[in-house]
Amino acid sequence: ESEIHRERDPNTVAGLLKMFLREQNYIDAKHCRSLVDALYPNRTLGTLQGSSADVSVMELVMREQLPKLESGDPVKLASVRNIVREELAPVAQSVLAAMCSLLNKVAAEGQVNRMTSHSLGMCCGISIFPAMSTGHASSVLRFMVANYRDLFDTTI
């Protein structure tokens, strides 16, 4: 029996999963930019890390200068679905679908585990979308988790 299993240490498992996702870099900078543009089409923000005009989406949401992403927005859903299904490599689609399914289940138990969709977006977004700013990664992941059944062909 492994030490992780014996100790039931979910933090270690979560940390290893995030490290694995960061190292694999399934979603490259081009696709990160496409996802941000699809979800925030009318904003000209420095959205990728390292850009001199990097503005956190979370800051703008908190200042109410950028509307929160609405779950089920048909135009945004169609744009993101097209990127996921037509542009991402099959392995990236599978990993993203599995992660969104898992995170949706975790968020559904938020009252017990204290991991709301916001918390999950903040702690996992940058691992899945490493080329995005933390705010964008969090927002994009929360949108994808909330809409994963409409975005992916497979139900996990």
KASULHU-V57829 format. One record per residue. N is the residue number from 1. SS is DSSP state (helix for helix, strand for strand, loop for the rest). PHI is phi in whole degrees, 0 to 359 (none if undefined). Layout:
BEGIN
<<N & SS & PHI> <N & SS & PHI>>
END
This chain:
BEGIN
<<1 & loop & none> <2 & loop & 288> <3 & helix & 296> <4 & helix & 297> <5 & helix & 296> <6 & helix & 298> <7 & helix & 274> <8 & loop & 54> <9 & loop & 258> <10 & helix & 294> <11 & helix & 294> <12 & helix & 294> <13 & helix & 297> <14 & helix & 298> <15 & helix & 297> <16 & helix & 294> <17 & helix & 297> <18 & helix & 297> <19 & helix & 296> <20 & helix & 299> <21 & helix & 297> <22 & helix & 299> <23 & helix & 290> <24 & helix & 283> <25 & loop & 49> <26 & loop & 296> <27 & loop & 251> <28 & loop & 280> <29 & helix & 300> <30 & helix & 300> <31 & helix & 286> <32 & helix & 299> <33 & helix & 299> <34 & helix & 298> <35 & helix & 294> <36 & helix & 297> <37 & helix & 297> <38 & helix & 292> <39 & helix & 272> <40 & loop & 230> <41 & loop & 292> <42 & loop & 259> <43 & loop & 248> <44 & loop & 249> <45 & loop & 242> <46 & strand & 283> <47 & loop & 264> <48 & strand & 264> <49 & loop & 304> <50 & loop & 91> <51 & loop & 282> <52 & loop & 291> <53 & loop & 255> <54 & strand & 300> <55 & loop & 237> <56 & loop & 290> <57 & helix & 300> <58 & helix & 299> <59 & helix & 298> <60 & helix & 293> <61 & helix & 297> <62 & helix & 296> <63 & loop & 275> <64 & loop & 60> <65 & loop & 264> <66 & loop & 228> <67 & loop & 296> <68 & loop & 294> <69 & loop & 290> <70 & loop & 268> <71 & loop & 293> <72 & loop & 89> <73 & loop & 298> <74 & helix & 296> <75 & helix & 290> <76 & helix & 292> <77 & helix & 301> <78 & helix & 297> <79 & helix & 296> <80 & helix & 292> <81 & helix & 301> <82 & helix & 297> <83 & helix & 297> <84 & helix & 297> <85 & helix & 279> <86 & helix & 258> <87 & helix & 252> <88 & loop & 282> <89 & loop & 296> <90 & helix & 306> <91 & helix & 293> <92 & helix & 294> <93 & helix & 299> <94 & helix & 295> <95 & helix & 295> <96 & helix & 296> <97 & helix & 298> <98 & helix & 296> <99 & helix & 295> <100 & helix & 295> <101 & helix & 296> <102 & helix & 299> <103 & helix & 294> <104 & helix & 297> <105 & helix & 293> <106 & helix & 296> <107 & helix & 296> <108 & helix & 296> <109 & loop & 257> <110 & helix & 305> <111 & helix & 290> <112 & helix & 270> <113 & helix & 264> <114 & loop & 61> <115 & loop & 249> <116 & loop & 284> <117 & helix & 298> <118 & helix & 296> <119 & helix & 298> <120 & helix & 296> <121 & helix & 299> <122 & helix & 292> <123 & helix & 270> <124 & helix & 247> <125 & helix & 305> <126 & helix & 291> <127 & helix & 287> <128 & helix & 275> <129 & loop & 240> <130 & loop & 293> <131 & loop & 271> <132 & strand & 265> <133 & loop & 293> <134 & helix & 301> <135 & helix & 297> <136 & helix & 294> <137 & helix & 301> <138 & helix & 296> <139 & helix & 295> <140 & helix & 296> <141 & helix & 296> <142 & helix & 300> <143 & helix & 297> <144 & helix & 291> <145 & helix & 295> <146 & helix & 295> <147 & loop & 244> <148 & helix & 299> <149 & helix & 294> <150 & helix & 274> <151 & helix & 266> <152 & loop & 244> <153 & loop & 291> <154 & loop & 263> <155 & loop & 257> <156 & loop & 256>>
END
